[in-house]
Amino acid sequence: MSLDIQLQALWSSPKLFFTGLAALTIILQTFYEKRKRVSESRAPMVSYLILWVGSALEIGRNLDTFFNRAQRKYGDVFAVKAFGRDITYVVSPPLISEIYRNPQKYDFGHYRVALTTECFAIPASLIKSDLLSNVLRPAQHRHLSPTGLGPTIESHTTAVWDLLEKEGSRFAGVSTPLRDFVLPVLYQSSTHAFFGRSCPVLESYQAFNDFDSNFHLLLAGVPRIFLRKSTEGLATMNRLFEKYFDGPHEDASEYVLESERVIRDQGYDSKAVGAYFVCFFFALMANMPNAGYWMIVLNLRREEGVRPLVDEIDEAVTSWKHQNPGQEIEDHLYEFVSTTELPLLTSTIQETLRYVTSAISIRRVTEPVELGGYRFDKGDEIACMTRSVHLDEEIHENALEYNPRRYIDQKGFSKNGKIVTNHSMPWGGGVSMCAGRHFATRALKSFMVFLLIRYTLEIDPKSSEGPTFVLERVGTGIMQPRGDLRVILHPRK
């Protein structure tokens, strides 16, 4: 067929013509972007077919598979296009450390301002002021440090012990969705620890879940008009916390009281104080309770179940009673949990966090730099993909398997013959490292110790296969469960 006849055929069928034109445009655009990145010593772009959409659909189907394939094909630094946005991902522990160590070159402040003002309605003047960096954040790190956490953890241990007794007696002997038991206990006990008993914890629980349900979409920039449930949930949370700070709350933690005084001294009202703490509250509650949930699920699924943990805790209880004759652990909860070494439980917490965390730390380049042999310009976006490190088979033996003894049995972590110190980064790193990490790990320890002292746990034989990860929420912290596991609790004799 001659060329003029082929062209005539195309023009005679507009649908065929525009389809061919679109395909040609995609091919030329993809070719141009690849040539451009190569010629400019830019990080390679993961190949894709659909303009603007890029690799978004592949990421949504299975994030772990996507990044594993990309790393094997392109190396430790590669760019990804998704919904019109180009972000370069870094999956190498040494390069991630370099980014975290240089906040002047790799800035997080831009994202902090956007997140806190757009998602949580904190006044921009508060977030951008020296008050945040010079006073509020140092106070937060001081109160939430291992040496400063004592009173808050002590409040939490008492609250979680009481709530386990209350909720456990309600569910004992009955087939129960595990989430209905675990999440409210950790939610309420943590709220009491920071905000005291005067905080409207039960009123806020549904509002929190409504806001959290589509938080990942809010974070992605989806207009609020399409996220009515989340928007109303946040509005309710803000109203409840504003009312809380307007009323008596002397039983709040010293961290909360000191931060409130600092903010009010600058002329801000209860609405601003409430919005500030809703942000802190959300970061805590969206992650730690789900970690506790997964820790139980993942261990119950193992052949030996939670028996190794029970044995370790029982041995510790026996030892404590031998050293403290005539005394009851219930009268010394904080002392027992704080001073008792439980290596298997500690390893179990670390392994759970490694296995279920999907946190992406994003930074904006502030000046031309070279990283991993590639050039980056001012304004480029770089994301530290710590989950790829967690699932790296060269660093973690059988990385795709959940092994509660990993941090006991594996004596060292290395790659390419070099020791990897940042082999586990569930809390992120650098200036954006989770400030509540010490509270979260100690709270998980208290919860598991008291739960296994009080109850036996078994999977309901009639239960379905159990929960899977909600993959569309990747990058936001502890992955949430889709589905649930039904369990049966029995009080221990």
Summary of the structure (lengths in Angstrom):
residues: 493
radius of gyration: 25.4
end to end distance: 88.1
largest distance: 101.3
contacts: 1538
relative contact order: 0.14
helix: 58%
strand: 13%
